[in-house]
């Protein structure tokens, strides 16, 4: 079949990420003798520089890692709610929701510590070796992609009047970043240089990495983060607030290893992070599939996946979180999902229908049934999923900057002026068979003001918690917000074969499921999985469940499909009652993937052409 690019194949190493500079930097580490974990860390720090509207060092990251011949593990780089972040505190400020921006929405930063823990425990390179690429791009500049400048333009007035430290980095001389002109972040380069200097004599490779982690927790980086958290900051509530982070919060948290949640389907074992992510929703969607699937791409097939997704996401909303025990065994059991599968009818459901695993009574947030406006013609879902900042009145919308029409309430700019950030993804496999999948996010340039001493902002992941008491996702000190970040690893006969993932907020485990099924159900290419064909295949998503992001609305019955979808399928879905939006031809999903054939050792990789910045490299 026609694809936009070939599925790359080789035997030395493969990288796929959402930005070509991160992919090539990671590949350079492989060429220098590093392994997949060294390469992933180098690529991740480059992503902080070149996609600052999509992630940052003070954001978060779940990492799935599969050491060659070892056991798949989850490395959790999702920080917890600070000790002072209680529902009572926020309600005392007159808030019903955690703001979508500002220091009140900041969890304990998690990404930096997770990447360094991965480097210490599984890498081979020094901190200097993996940071040099990010330092170079921050100090000497890189040519930014269009959406960096477009995002900055959409929040220009906020930067100029309120978040002035952000204007210093992203509006130098009053001009937003633009393609073809170098964007520098000297403060970020200086931060990493100082970190390297302060830890230069800490000892061996591992000791130096641990020393750098301590600088983040309690040294000059921690001090700057805390000063920023305590500055009154304008947020989406329209008021200025200070955050709740303390010295003890930063000093007392570190990234942790966990056992992945898994599900076996048709000879494959899919590994995901636990229910503090939305990862098990992917597994539930697999569990909801009938023994015999309709023809791939048919109206019956798409309808089945949409309706199964609605059921899995309703369970996500009722049961997933870090504030309570999650009945995962029941949620993924055959009997439970057989009963749930029977709820899928011939017509589209508009109801939010969580189940009762083990006889438990589901409880949804009071706002779970809040609806948002339907999409309109011209809706472009690229980047949709993660609202991060509200523009000040009179500031241009992202659509005004890019010329792309957006529907009210969706896309990069909502009806209330909310601009949406997104996420990154990175996959690596090396010649030894080490494999890693990671989805860095948060700490966007539009989420919080840039910390002037550091060159990057705090994150906003607490916006995904509820202020209503007694829910699995209730804001709880010391607990993780239930995130949408959800990288994937797939095994055959216990051997890791494929690592994949995508940005996209609530859409991530929809687009990934569609990709996975396309990769494993369709004919192979050149003897291996057709990764590029599966990425290029027309994709879709629905928003029938509550959004994970402020202001937490939903669009019952919705489904957005790319215009490349068969017109007969589109019309049949409408006949079945789906509220169909036809988006642009290349607008759904931003997948990355790498794979390794355990029999031949052949490596492969592919990257998403949508957005025109994701690339795979390898040899």
Secondary structure, 3 states (H helix, E strand, C coil): CCCCCCCEEECCEEEEECCHHHHHHHHHHHHCCCCHHHHHHHHHHHHHHHCCCCCCCCCEEEEEEECCCCCEEEEEECCEECCCCCHHHHHHCCCCCCCCCCHHHCCCCCHHHHHHHHHHHHCCCCHHHHHHHHHHHHHHCEECCHHHHHHHHHCHHHHHHCCHHHHHHHCHHHCCCCCCCEECCHHHHHHHHHHHHHCCCCCCHHHHHHHHHHHHHHCHHHHHHHHHHCCCEECCCCCEECCCCCHHHHHCCCCEEECCEEEEECCEEEEECCCCCCHHHHHHHHHCCCCCCCCCCCHHHHHHHHHHHHHHHHHHHHHCCCCCCCCHHHHCCHHHHHHHHCCCCCCCCCCCCCCCHHHCCCCCCHHHHCECCCCCCCCCCCCCCEEEEECCCCCCCHHHHHCCCCCCCCCCECCCCEEEECECCEEEEECCCCEEEEEEECCCCCCCCEECCCCEECCCHHHHCECCCCCCCECCECCECCCCCCCEEEEECCEEEEEEEECCHHHHHHHHHHHHHHHHHCCCECCECCHHHHHHCCCEECCCCCCCCCCCCECCCEEEEECCCCHHHHHHHHHCCCEEEEECCCCCCCEEEEEECCCCCCEEEEECCCCCCCEEEEC
